[in-house]
Amino acid sequence: MWRAFFLAIGITLCIWGAECLVLDRAILAAEAPPAESAENTLNYYNPAPQLTKSKREIVPPEWAPWSLMSSGAVIILYSFTLPRRVAG
């Protein structure tokens, strides 16, 4: 179980490092929650839906890609050195 856990962590770090190497920045946009239905509002008052979007920009530092990929590779190698459980 530990072997598979460390292997998964190492592969995940390598993938994140490769993504940081390819991307300059990532922009996450979240839409506003949907407006209330007409049943909950009065007949004469129907508020306009809000069209505001909040944006979050993620810019990875220069050291992130190579550090993530190298630490992921070390963890993958460590997972191969862990002993397998003896059946029985």
ZIZI-V332146 format. One record per backbone hydrogen bond with DSSP energy under -1.0 kcal/mol. CO is the residue of the C=O (numbers start at 1). NH is the residue of the N-H. E is the energy in kcal/mol with one decimal. If there is no record, write none. Layout:
CO_NH_E, CO_NH_E
This chain:
1_5_-2.1, 2_6_-2.7, 3_7_-2.0, 4_8_-2.3, 5_9_-2.2, 6_10_-2.4, 7_11_-2.3, 8_12_-2.4, 9_13_-2.3, 10_14_-2.0, 11_15_-2.3, 12_16_-2.5, 13_17_-2.3, 14_18_-2.2, 15_19_-2.3, 16_20_-2.4, 17_21_-1.7, 18_22_-1.5, 19_23_-2.6, 26_58_-3.4, 28_56_-2.9, 30_54_-1.5, 37_40_-1.1, 54_30_-2.4, 56_28_-3.5, 58_26_-2.7, 61_64_-1.0, 63_67_-1.8, 64_68_-2.6, 65_69_-2.3, 66_70_-2.3, 67_71_-2.3, 68_72_-2.2, 69_73_-2.0, 70_74_-2.2, 71_75_-2.2, 72_76_-2.2, 73_77_-2.4, 74_78_-2.2, 75_79_-2.2, 76_80_-1.3
